[in-house]
Amino acid sequence: MKSETFPDRLQGTDGIRGKVGLSAEFPGMDPFSVWIQKKILTEEFFELYTFSFCRNLIESGWASPSELMMVGWDTRDPEGNFSDAAIRGIRKSGLNAVVLGVLPTPAVALYQLSQEVVGAFVLTASHNPAEQNGIKIFLGHTGFKLFPEDDKRLTAAILSTDFMHLKEAPQKGGVIDEEASARQFFLHILLDSFNSWITDRSLQQITLIIDAANGAFAPLLEDLTQDLGGARVIVCNTSPEDGINHNCGVADLEGRHTIEAQDLQQEPLCRAEALKRILVEGRRRGAEANNKGITVGLVLDGDGDRCFMPVYDPQEDRIVIIDGDGLAILQLLWLKKNQKCRAGQIYVNTVESTLEASRSAIEAGCSVNQCAVGDKWILWDALLNSYKWRKDFYRTHIDDPEFVQILQELEQLFKIMEQKSSFNALELSLKIKKMDGFFKDRIRDQKILDKFFKQSTFQGASDFLIGNEESGHLLNLTRIPDINGRMIPAYAGNGMKTGLNSLAALESLRPSNPKMLVEWLNEQLPKGYSRSLPVYHVKQKLLEPESGLRNELQTLIEQVLEAEGFSIDWHHRPQEPSMLFGMSLKENLPELCIFVRNSGTEDKLSLYLRGLSNNQELLEKIEKPIYRFLLKNFKDPSKSSVKLERSILNQLMQGPLSFDEIQQSLESDASFHEIFRLMHSRQFLVRFRDDQWELSEWGHSLLQ
């Protein structure tokens, strides 16, 4: 029986993911209850999830029985327990399962658009450890990921499905194996001269170390690296049996600006093979007479949609990390230098990006949009601007009242979604598909069609130019063939494309003397100040727009800034209406930013501070009263985790204790270690000194 209490939305920022286990470990429990009560995803849950989504597509009119649904996965399920179950769910819904095997997320996203299927699943937990798995979903025709309203509809469909009945249901759909075709398609896309900025011998001064994270790109690298502009290529972490994302991949680089040589001798980087190779190769090149080359890494995540770039610094014998913000700005500078963009095109980043990235984009001539956290919102901006271009093109060639009505309905839907913060990818895709279908049905003039397809893949057609997350997701125009071989525009976060094109940009723009490289990078990609302070075990509803406590928080932020001579403008984010977001401008450029947002994946909210380097002292000062207010007012006292947290603090109020003494003095359960870890490593409520734990300044504040 399913749990009596359950959320209206199971998914987080991008699909669903979590620790996995087999259903046999949970006798007598259905897969939904296992997830709700144990936070474990079983193979039966995968079957339930894919079945429920596919049935929803059929019932909505998006798909018909026997149409095609694609599925691919990363390397974390070698026995095939979860992929087999996902395929069963597709087939039991009545759709045919097109199996793509181990393939990066962007390959699945682009191939399903090319082949005009109804959608695709990617079975992955992205950068998370091997003991986790998850499911991402892409819609056909538009390529949208699911938005909150889609997640709620899917959650409701899962709840209404009797798994015991589903378990015995026949597999009505068939299976089609297109693994080889999908791989060849993706390799062709990556090497296409429009999509790749690498030219013959353009990287001959580069030693390139690629970290495949033991993930989905591993099987492709031999073919992909045959000739990358003359670069010397070394490939690392291509063995899935060593564990996807284990001692490799982007996760260990997040939040780091530099890695010193001694860092590679200790945890958590002492087994980071790719980083060690960068250091060794960088030193070797630096010892060469008249060396003009550089040593660079491309570090992917398990499903291949993210990338970071570690660069060897010969002056300091260390590694400098270029994150998603930096890679996007490198690409913007290259596009501007090569006159491949126009003034006013849109650069999109998320609120978590640095202010320096936005300032650099503005100075490069871009208009800047900021969106909520998650690459699906960057994708929203990209596809919205692509739709606007198509709509304008269609209007010049169709004068029909029925078509005008279709466009009016679409415009109204966009408006309602923004006003009500009710984003619905399926509903929007249905109407966009109707618009596109009307054009193709009415226009028979081949010259007009040829003009449409040619202009739609022109870099300057859409107002959207490039978008990124600090975490390494980056989206810009990709050209792919449709099912008839005609080139069409597409957008998908592609870690390898991001890395290789950023590398081409770096090599084109950098100073010829490699010893000047890092100084140049610091000038072009200033880091600014960035800090995030989490509060765990909270009442997330207290941050909703109608909350009185939210109003108190907003007033407090205004007061502490006013005392320092700053004013702040508040911005409503329809994509995430509960986020309290404020920014201060100087001469029309962002100078500092403060926002508070609920996590979409964890029981927490966080205070975020962003600013220029010269504002660091100010931001460190004003964070104290704001974070103190959050700690004292937003935790949920009814939660057992908060009660345990409070008990630990009360114990330490009497004086410092060892860890064993703290644990022995309380009736702790299995959650004790995790709660204590969050107290000292994330919220800094306690600190370790002289072999004992004691209250920190924040811990004292919480008790006062």
Disulfide bonds with the S-S distance in Angstrom:
none
